[in-house]
Amino acid sequence: MQALDENILEKCRSAKRVVAITGAGISAESGIPTFRGKDGYWKSYRAEDLANFESFQKNPILVWEWYQIRMEICRKAEPNPGHLAIAKMESLYPEFHLITQNVDNLHPRAGSKNITELHGNIFTTRCTKCTYNSTLGSDSFPLPPICPNCNSILRPNILWFGESYDIKVLDDCIQKLRSADLLLIIGTSGQVTVPVYLAEEAIQSGAYSIEINLDRSTLSKKVNVHLQGSASEVLQLLMVK
Ligand code: OAD
């Protein structure tokens, strides 16, 4: 990665209201497979085959086994310099908000506090019937786990394919995106409609937009600048304040 253009650095230096949208690419350097990369399979299943309510209803144990393996990978992974750079941005900018599609908990572990985990957090669970929800510790548990309140099956507290986003959460993100003067889009392929729509809200409202990705994505043509490189490397170069 060569030195960054002074114009880009100046946009970062002068920004006041910054929103970052991250995807699986930022955690790839922590050893967590991306969704659509070559390692995004378990046994013969793709994420899409398991991360949906129908599959869970058919075979909750199979889906939970997959989540237990993923939880173990996330637990062993460490936040990388990309996650740390984003956490530090909260103290560099007057307003900073992170919207992540990742459920791996690495942003919170890196210290990010102003964060929306758009698709949930893998270490949380909720009841399929009642309002019970809880955080999962590192102890193993029998599968499927059962709700202590109503004896129904507990499910991962993750937004699955085909499920609706929380409107209040989306509204809150949209407000922040509409007033942002700098948008960073990091390590996402832009294959999921809602995160793309959110990025477009900021772009259309006039935010200067920078994409950081190893490859091009569906958003590359829409942003002001596409920076090709690894998230951790490029984010460290952007830390210019
Ligand atoms: P994808 O697996 O679709 O895309 C990962 C992106 O990261 C690709 O564009 C890669 O080029 C890029 N990438 C990989 N390594 C990188 C690195 N070191 N530095 C920078 N970029 C890198 O993952 P997402 O776009 O996050 O949703 O997928 C979005 C959503 O799709 C997920 O949250 C999940 C899935 O369906 C739900 O489960 C609802």
Residues whose N, C-alpha, C, O or C-beta is under 5 A from the ligand:
A	BS01	OAD	G23 A24 G25 A28 E29 T34 F35 R36 G37 Q101 N102 H119 L159 W160 F161 G187 T188 S189 G190 V192 I212 N213 L214 D215 S217 G229 S230 A231
